[in-house]
């Protein structure tokens, strides 16, 4: 399935769940970044993931801070960030901050180093 079919299926909540793993999150963000400004890509990525998770009955799995931070890191570092997206995230966020319940529901600024 190409990126347009992938994103359309995800937005329509018809994408089979097995196609939306960690790589799927990054694929979605990269697609939106290629089509929109950074701010619009963040809005669209967050909305699509939140909606899809709710559709699957897993709304609690959505993590606002990780989603926004990864989109920003992908924007700054390009596709090279795909290889170690979570390693880049760890340069900016402590495990304690990412584990905080508030980080799931709202974007929290990094506590280790500023995001690009």
Secondary structure, DSSP 4 states (H G I P E B T S, - for coil): --HHHHHHHHHTT-S-GGG-SHHHHHHHHHHHHHHS-HHHHHHHHHHHHHHHHHHTT-GGG--HHHHHHHHHHHHHHGGGGGGGHHHHHHHH--HHHHHSHHHHHS----SSS---
